Amino acid sequence: MLIGAEVIDGGGEGHLEELVLRRSATGEEEVVAADGLFVLIGAHQSRRVRGGGRAR
């Protein structure tokens, strides 16, 4: 999980291979390798983080 970034693009040959992310604080964009993407629509953001770096 990556906090403070949004997915602005994705690509690959026949399946997802990479995502383009934009950092909210700086506007910096980076390309990262990806096998899949989970989209949570309507979920409320939580600022509370449990052990292991996973947001609750």
Secondary structure in CASP SS format (residue, H / E / C, confidence):
PFRMAT SS
TARGET T0000
AUTHOR 0000-0000-0000
METHOD secondary structure of the structure
MODEL  1
M C 1.00
L C 1.00
I C 1.00
G C 1.00
A E 1.00
E E 1.00
V E 1.00
I E 1.00
D E 1.00
G E 1.00
G E 1.00
G C 1.00
E C 1.00
G C 1.00
H C 1.00
L C 1.00
E C 1.00
E E 1.00
L E 1.00
V E 1.00
L E 1.00
R E 1.00
R E 1.00
S C 1.00
A C 1.00
T C 1.00
G C 1.00
E C 1.00
E E 1.00
E E 1.00
V E 1.00
V E 1.00
A E 1.00
A C 1.00
D C 1.00
G C 1.00
L C 1.00
F C 1.00
V C 1.00
L C 1.00
I C 1.00
G C 1.00
A C 1.00
H C 1.00
Q C 1.00
S C 1.00
R C 1.00
R C 1.00
V E 1.00
R C 1.00
G C 1.00
G C 1.00
G C 1.00
R C 1.00
A E 1.00
R C 1.00
END
